[in-house]
Amino acid sequence: MSAKESKPWASALADAAPTPYWTDRPERPAPTDPLTTAVDAGLAVIGGGYSGLWTALLAKERDPETDVVLVESGLCGHAASGRNGGFCSASLTHGLANGLERFPDEIGQLERLGRANLDDIEKALVQYGIDCDFERTGELEVATAPHELAWLRESHDATEALGHRTQLLDAGQVRGMVHSPTYLGGWWDRDGVAMLDPARLAWGLRRACLESGVRIFEGTPVQRLSKSCGGLTLHTPHGEVRAPRVALCTSAFAGPLPKVTRHVVPVYDYALMTEPLTADQLDSIGWGTRTGVGDASYRFHYYRLTSDNRILFGGYDAIYHFGNRIAPGLEYNEATFETLARHFFQTFPQLERVRFTHRWGGVIDTCGRFCAFFGSAHKGRLVYAAGYTGLGVGATRFGAEVMLDQLWGLDTERTRLRMVRSRPLPLPPEPLRSAGIHLTRWSLARADARQGRRNLWLKTLDYTGLGFDS
């Protein structure tokens, strides 16, 4: 038997372009000019992903007279904001279970604020004419092992107790929504997640910012910060920005504030995109609701249908590199792509003739509590938010509101949250950081293979409040 015959998924990957599907399209906007002079602003925003774009746009909504300057080292939306799966979740806490564990006294409040935030995102898309294929489909979590059925029941009961629309499904019902022979049951959160095109969201927010008067300088990395009269100065290769208020929105990337990196772990996530499915192929899997799907394993997959009937299939591996290393070459991992392709065909064996057109990876920011944390520096003149752990498509808008409240010294419901006032424990320095993360990944894989039983290492992390999300 040839290697190709023993690995049928290899031929499906053969022609897949090593680039994100979402940004590999002609409508990608041309970059703005980089900063080449010294400018003054009322608010400086560092980073042009969702976090920075929402911060700039909402600052102009609050006060159109505020002069906002946004600087981005590459192109707005070029990193995690343009490469993700397009799951826009209402959760601010990386899921209800994580929120209940970490913020039990305010989980009802956090859920209410998260649902309102998702509503506000939908309103903003209409207000600014952003066409990003937004669909309020909810999310389907599926069990592929018997022990996961109890986890789905717990999620259903907790969600129902908060008054949200939720439905527990048996094997026949879940396969009626999306047909896979691997499904044993499912739980459908009917309102808490929308599906969208992530790059078009980023490009739409960028356009809205420009039309609102935000000055955007792309190709402009911030090399260092210094104090200036009444504020801070952002030093870039060929210019500088002076502002009394600064919002740091650099996600997994090390910005000019070293203390943030003590809490942030950059991990690489990978995804595949299929060619458009034929009518017969679509019929073979059902999926009439177009709901996003995730499985309940610790090392989970996420997948969804696009507007042109492709399947995005990602997740499972979350790879950390020693020393918080981030480099373009790490975006392509053939072993992970092959693993994802193999799992895809196990999930949908009826699609054995489907081919992949794109394969890509990118870095996301996680932290010890799996959800965003906030902080400040330089006597409150600079604020930051990081650690969204893959749910930043929606939660970054809420984070932007928090940062603006903090910069203007406002006492709000948001700023009084313990989630906002507290921070996760810092992770240890190398080599302990790398050793701990790799031990955690091994332990999670072992738990999946042992009916979900967590070993002593995972129980210790649970007790201390530290963790690493796969």
C-alpha angles and dihedrals in degrees: 000000000000123000090248092053091049090049106040091171090064093073090048088059097043098099099030111131113235094233136087111275093217096059096036093091135103095240092071104126123246113254122258120241117275121248111272103166143038116278137178125222141174090227129017118200120198112205134034102220124105092289095055095039093051091046093052094044096046091047088058090047091053093047119003089194093064109109105226124191120188121193122194126185093216129002123321109265095010096125130042093336092063099035106049131106096261096244106149104193129191090216116108092185103054091263135337096272092056091046093050091051096048105029106023095153094057103029093111090053092046092050091049092049091046094052090047089050091054089050090051091051090054091049092049092053089056094042094053098034094242110169106199101142092258111187123175094217103142122224131276118213113197133200116224096172128048096242091058092066090075090052090054090051090052091050092048094049094047093048093046091050089060091053099253125141107258137156132198113213133199122220094273094048096048092047087051089061097041118002116225125141088220095067119103097170143332147215120214120203094196100193110022102082137046127195120225146156103267099202093048089050091054093045091047093051089048091053091047090052093051092047089050091056101262111150109225122193114188124190086039116122119189108234100183145343128233135181118257135177106300096351147000136306121221110210116208130175094269107012147008141233122218116199139154091222130040130187114200110208105163100130111197094353119099106249129189092286109078097190092070091065091064088071102033125083115193110213130177120238123190137205144181130210123205129214114264111289120241121238090259092050091050091050090052092061101032104204093160093158093056087219118167113249133211129172123232098236122117088241093046136184126219124200141167146170119256125218090263092050100257121139119233110203120185149140131057097110120063106180126198123194124210116270095017087287117189119182136150092243091063091065090079119062113166094191091056093045090053091048091051092047091050091050091047092058091044088055095044109023089163088069095060093134095052117114130206120239099186138028124180147148138203144177124265131185120246132168141189095281097039095233137078123294129192136211146156141222140184093047093307096309090114125045131179143190126198144145100071091153098210098316096089095110088084106013095057090072090057089045090053090055090051093051093049091049089052096046092053093043095243122164103218140155087260097053092048093059116113086223088062097040096048132064133205120258112272116253117241122261123258136319090025092051094057094042092050094048094049091047089052093050090050091048093050091051089049091050091053089053093046101055093271096303110155118219127225093272093055091044089052091052090049090052095048095043093241123125150148122226121220 
